[in-house]
Amino acid sequence: MKITTDFLVIGTGIAGLTYALKVADQGTVSLVTKRDIDISATQLAQGGIATVFSAEDSFAEHAEDTMVAGAFLPNREIVDLVVESGPQAVRDLIDWGVAFSRKKDEDQYDLTREGGHSHRRILHAKDATGREIERALVEEALKHPNITLYQHHIAVDLITEAKVRQQPMTPNRCLGAYILDKKNNEVLAFGAKFTVLATGGAGKVYLYTCNPDIATGDGVAIGWRAGADVANMEFMQFHPTTLYHPHAKSFLISEAVRGEGAILKRADGYAFMADYHPLKDLAPRDIVARAIDSEMKKSGDDSVFLDITHKGADFIKDHFPMIYETCLGFGIDMTREPIPVVPATHYLCGGLKADRDGETNIQNLFAIGEVACTGLHGANRLASNSLLEGVVFAKRAAELSLSRLNKDLPPNPPIKPWDCGNATDSDEEVIVAHNWDEIRRCMWNYVGIVRSDKRLQRAMNRIEMIQKEIDEYYWDFLLTSDLIELRNITTVARLIVESALSRHESRGLHYTIDYPNTDDENFLHDTIIPGAPFQAS
């Protein structure tokens, strides 16, 4: 079955929904998500969206904070573009119905502060900002007549002109994607004038993550297989503070808790962050995560503790109602006792290399949100810059798409239906489950917060073996969602390790004991891995 649309948007977080809403008045939009529409990393975002909304703040200071957090690897041009676009991006969200928290008895937004920021510039909706943003955007998308929603559909591979014509093309052009309808077990061919990957991150490549289960790196993997370049995959951010509890599934304790005065302590009550950075508990995330990792290794403890009890019960319940209730459900009263926390995989700062309009090196293929490497984050993302990036680049990608839509586009060549060949139903699902678990444990143990060449090479050797097994298995059996995701996390794992092996320094989120110093002379540049070479079917 073939579906034709003007705009194919894969992913329903803040970036995908913003793009869809920006273009829907001018053409048909197919909005694809592999679970329900509101299941996304955006929905889980607690802290907020960073922008200059105060007279005491400035674009220059927001940009400088971004550069410092990113270990001076961000592209300053892009940083300035995003920062200066921030206030309008926030106003767009407000116009769509997002209700950010305001100060009591004042007609002003309640700006908070997070690690790495020199000013209070985080707009938030209590401690459930993402949920409020997702609610508003989903409501807008569902009532638009030009947007057709495809829930429980997962992208398999992109369709490119090179693939259709079975020859290398310069430039190559994206024509849509093959997408598995999970409920009907049918692969659909979506033909589109513009294809947008807004698939989020890749936290599930690691064993422990605060990402949703959908974060399997799908966009990076299918984009790279189609020939799109990737950049800076070695920079995987570990959120310093996720709840440590045997029954909690990596519940994130927002950085805003530290922004409002919470203190990290060892089990003996010692506040250790002063030993690691002048900003103490408000240091950038990479430094805080390494500090916690170091303290846990020295003490042998399973966690450290985040203490905000000194702020008082009323303050805590008012500012962090969702975190308070969640912790209380696990028997932890954060108004009376510290919260046990550990680092967990949180945010991919690299991704598909995208230009200032969100376009990849494949024509009419856009990457926006966490799936993209736009040049904003560099070696480490500044807290609450991610939601901002999603809105800014979604708008820019939409504007470029619409400018081309009104021009004479070359006709797309005919797209063939999906061919499953001689594939049969698998009776060995245990192979998928085993390899899924092994990849994630391998990445956690060898490609984590602290790395070495020996650990990275060990990971690469194992990943290459698993990849061969998956490639053989993939073509022999009919597609399932689990098999597609396993193929994708293996591809992304290999890209992360390859990138990490090539950076012979420590910078931001990439810390290696073999090269503990930062080397600006040789490595103040992005790590680029070209897209997979064209292969005829």
N, C-alpha and C positions, 0 to 999 in steps of 0.2 A: 504493500500500500504506500502511495506517495501523497504527501501533504505539501502544498505550496503556500508560501507566506512572504511578505515583504521583509519582516524582521524576525529572526529566530533568536530568542533569548533563553540561554540555558543557565538557570539559577535564579532563586527568588529571595535573595537577601537585599540589602539596601541598594547595592549597585544595579543588580538586574531589574528590580522593580522601578528604580528611578529612571533607567534607560527606557523601559517599556512605557512608562507614563509620559516621557518626553517625546516619544515618536508616535504614539498611538493615534493621535489626531490626524496623522498624515498617511497612515498605511496599516496593514494588518500585522498583528503581532502574535506569534506563537510563543507562549511562555511555558517552559519545560522545567519540571522539578522532580527529583527522584523520590521524594516523600510527599507529605502534605505541603501546601504552599508556604505555611508559616514556620516550617522547620528549617532553620538556618543558623549560621553563626551569629548573624545580626540579632536574631531573637534572644540570644544568650548574653549579648553585650550588656554589662552592668554599668560601667563607668560613665561614658558619655561621648560627646563629640567636641573636639577642640577647635576653637576659633577666637579671633580677637573681637570681643563684645564689650570691652571695658575701656574707659578713657585712660586708665592707668597702664594699659597694655599697648603693644604696637606690633605691626606686621614684622618689623625687623627683629623684635625679641622672640616672637613665635618661630620665625625662620631660624634664628640662631640656636634656639633650644632644639629644634629638629636636627640641625647639623651636628650639634654636640652629641645628642643621643645616638645618631647614626654613625658616630666615629668618623665624621667628616667625609663619608663616602656618598651621601646623598648628592644629587645633581642640584646645585643651588638655583638654577633657572626654574626647575620643576618645583622645588620647595617654595620659591617666591610665588609662582603661579598658583599653587594650591592654597597657600596661606592667604593670599590676597583674594582668592575666590571664596574663601570660607564663609564670611558673613552672608553673602547671597545664597550660598548652598544651604545654610541653616534657615534662612527666610523661606526658601522653597519648601523645606520640610514643615515649617510652621504653617505655611499656606495649605499644605496637604493635610493638616490637622494634628500634627505632632504637638503634644502638650508637654513642654519642658517645665521643670520645677521653677517656681518663682519664690522670691523672698517673702516672708510673712508680712502682710500689711503693706507691701510695696509693689509698685508696678515695674519691677525689675526681675530679670532672670537670676536665679541662684547659681552663681558660678563657683565651681569647686576647683581644686588643684590636685594634680597627680604627679608621680615621680618624673623628674626631668624638666618640669615646667617651672618657669621663673615667676609666673603670675597665675591667678585664678582665671582660667579661661575655658573650663569644661562645662558645657551645658549638659544637663542630665535630667532624667525623669526619676527622681529618687535614686534607687539602685537597680532599676530595671529599664534603663534607657532603650536598649535594643528591642525589648518587648513592645514598648510604646511606639517606636519608629516602625517596627514591622506591622503592628496593628493598623496604623494609619495608612501605610503604603498598600497593604493588602486590601483594605477596604476600597481604596481608590482604584486599584487594578481590577478588582472583581466586578465593579460596576461600569467599567469602560466597555462599550460595545465592540471595539476593534481588537480587544485582547482575548485570545482563546487560551485557556489554561489546560495543560497536560500534566496532571499529577501522577506520581508513581511511574514515571518514565525516566530512563537513565541513558545518557549519551554513550554510544559505543565508539564511534570514530567520526571524524570530520570528512566531508566530501569536498575534494578540491578539484580544480580544473586539471591539474597534473594527473591526478588519479583517474579521473573520468576519461581523459584522452590517452592515458597510459604513456605519457612522455613528460620529461621535465619541462616546467614552464617558468619563464622569468618575465614579469613577476607571476607567481602562482596566485590563484584566486580561490577564495572559499565559496562554495556553492550550497552549503547546508551541512546536514549531519544525519548519520544513521542513529536511530534512537530506539531502544528496547522498551516496548510497552510491557511492564512487569506483570500486570494482571492477566493479559492475554497471551503472554509469551510470543510476541510478534515484533520483529524489527521493522520499524517504519522509516521510510526515506523522507526527510524534510528538506525540500528545496527552498532556498532563501536568497534574497538579494544581499542581505547583511546578516552575519552570524555573530552573536555576542556570547563570550564565555564569561559568566559571572558565578562560577561554581564554588568559590570560596577556597579554603586552605587545604592542608594535608596533615593535620594533627594525628590522624589515625595511622599514619605511617609509623608512629611511635607507640610503645606499649601504654604509656600513661599520658593522657591528654585531657584538657578541659574543653576540647572541641566536641561538637555533636558527632554522632556516628556517621553522618554523611560526608565528613571532611576527609575524603580519601584521595585527594589530589587529582580528581578526574580531569579537570580542565587543563592542568599542566601536562598531564600524560597524553591526552588526545591531541592537544595543540602541538606538542613536541613531535609526536608520531606523524603529524601532517606536514611537518617541516618548519614550524614556528620556533624561533630561537628562545632559549631560556637564559635567565641571568640571576646570579647571586643566590643560588639554591643552598649554599652552605649556611646561610643566615636564618636558622630556625629559632624563633624566640620561645624561651621557656618562661611561662608566667611564674613569678616567684612564689605566689601564695594560692595554692589550691587546698581545699579542706582535706586533712588527713583523717580518714575514718574508714573502718573496714566495709561499711555499707554505703558510703557516699561515692557516687560515680564521678570522681574528679570535679567536684563543685568548686567553681572559682570564687575566691574572696577578692572582691574588686580592689584595684589599686587606690581607689578613692578612700578606702578605709585608712590606708597609710597617709593619704593626702589630708585627711582630717585628724591626724595625730597618732595613729596606731604605731606601736613600737615592736620591732622584732626582737625576740629574746630566746636564749637557750633555755633548757629545762631548769637550769639552776637560777634563772631570773636575770642573767647577764644580758644587757642590751649591746649586741655585738656589731651593729652596722657602723658605729663610729670608727671601728678598726679598719674599715674597708673604703670609706668615701666621706668627704667633707659634708655631703648632703645627707649623710646617715640613711634613714629609712626612705628618703625621697630621692635616692640615687636612681639612675636609669636601670631598667629591668635586667639587663645582662649582668650588671655588677651585683645587684641584689640576689639574683638567682645563683651566681657563682659563690657568693658569700654564704648563702644557705647551704649549698652543696658542700662547701668546705667545712662549715661548722658541723654538719651531720656526719661527715667522714671522720672528723677529729674526735667527736664525742661518741660515735656509734649509735646515736639516737635515731629513731625513725622519723622524727620531725623536729621543727622548731615551733615557736609559738608567737602569735600575733596578738598583742595586748592593747585594747582600747578601753579597758574598764575605767580608766581615769577620766573619761569624758562624760560619764554618767549615763544612767539607763534611759532617760528621756531623750537625750541627744542621739544616742545610738539607735533607738527604736524609730525616731523620726527620720534620720538620715539613711538608715540601712534596714528598712522593714523586711525586705525579702531575704537578705542575708541573715538577719536575726531569726526569722521564723524557720528558715532552712536549718540553721545550726541547732536551734532549739529542738527541732524534730529528730536530731541525732544526739540529743542529750547534752548539748553544749550551750550554756547561757553566756553569750558574749558580753553581757552587761556585768557579769560577775567573775568570769574566768577567761584566760587567753584561749585563742583558737589554735589548735594544732594545724600547721600548714607545711606543705612541701612544694617544690617546683613541679610543673608539668608542661608538656608541649602545648604551645598556645597559638603562635602566629608565624606564618611563612613570609619572611620579608622579601624573598626572591619570587620568581615565577616567570610567566611568559613575558618576554621583553616587549613593552608597549611604548609607543611614542607619546607626545604631549596630548594627543587626541584619543589615546587608548587603542590605537591600531597596531597590530603585530606586523611582522614582515610578510605576512600573507594578506593580500588585498581583500578588504571587506571582512576580515576576521578581527574582531575586537576582543580585548581582554581587560576587564575592569574589576576593581575590588581586590580581594586577597590573592586571586589567581594571577594577578599581573605584577610585574616589576616595572614600575613607572619611573623610578629614580628618586622617589620621595623618601623612602625609609633608609636606604643605605645599609649599614651593617647592623642596625637595630632600630626598631620602630619606637618613636616617641608615643607615650600613652595617649589614647583617644584620637590619634591622627588617622586611624584606619577608616572609621565611619565617614570622616571628612573626605578622605581620598576617594571612597566609593561614590559619593554624591558628585564630587567635582568632575571625575573622569567619566562618569555615566552621562553627565550633561554634555561634556565636550564630544564624546563619542556619538551621542545622539545628534548633535548639531552637524557634525561632519557627515553622518549617514544621511540626514535629511537634505543636505546640500547636494549629495550625489543622487539621491532618489529622484530629484526633479530634472536630472539630466538624462541623456540617452545612455543607458548602460548597455554594454554588449550582452547579447542574449546568452543565457546559460546553456551549455550543451546538455543533451538528455542525460538524466540520472538513472542508472540501472537500479532495480530493486535489490535488496539485500540477498546475497547468495550464501546459503549455509553449507553448500557443498554436500559432502557425505557425513556431516556431523550427526551424532546420535545423542540420545539422552545419556547422561553420566550416571553410573551407579557407584562412583568413587568420590563422593563429596568430601570424604575425610581428607583427601589430598589437598583440596582447597583450604579447608580449615587448618590443617597442619602448617601449610606454607604461609598462610596469613599470620598465624601466631609466631612462626619462626622469624619472619621478616621484621615484625614489630619488636620482638625481643632483641634481635640483632642490632637494630637501629638504636634502641634504648641503651644497650650495654656498650656499644662501640662508637656511636655517632651522637653522643649526648652533649651535656653541658661542657665537659672537659674531654678533649680528644688527643689522639697521637697518631702518627703515621702508621704504626703497627696495628692499632685498633681499626683505623680506617681501611687498611688493606685487607684485614681479616673480614671486615664487613663486605667489602667489594667482592672478595672471592666467593663468599657464601651467596650473596645476592645474584651473582652471575650464574651460579649453579641453579638456583631456584628459578631464575628467569628462563633458563633453557627448559626446565620442567614445565613451566607455565606455558611457554610458547608451543610446546608439543601438545599439551593438554587442551589449549585454547582452540586449536583448529580441529581437534578430534570430536569435541562434544558441543552440544547446543548451548547457546549463551544463557547464563543466569546473571542476576545482579551481583551475586557474590564473586563469580568468576571475573566479571568486568572490573569490579573494585580491586580484586587481588592483582590482576594484571596492571592496574593503574598504580597501586601503592608500590609495587615492585619497580615499575618504571621511575617513579618519583624518588624512591629510595636510592636507586642507582645514580640519578642526577645529583642528589644531595651529596653522596659520597664522592663522586667524580669532582664536583666543585670544591669540596673540602680538601681533597688531596692536592688540588692545584694551588691552594692559597697557603704559601709558606710564611705565614705570620699569624699573630693573634690580633683580631680586630672585632670589636663589638661582640656579636653572638658567637663568633667562631674563635674558640680558645683552644690552642694546642700546646701541649707541654714540650713539643719538639721545636716550636718557634714561638716562645712566650712574648716576644716584643712585637710592636707595631712597626711595619716597614713601609713608610710613605714613598720612599724612592722607587720601590719595585711593585707595590701592590695597592696604590691608591687608585684603583680602577675596578670596574665591575668584572665579575667572572662570567664570561659568556660561553654557553655551549650551543653550537648551531643546531637547528632542528634536524631531525632524523633525515638521512639522505633518501631521495626518491627511490622506491622499489616498485617495479612493475608487478602486477598480480600474476 
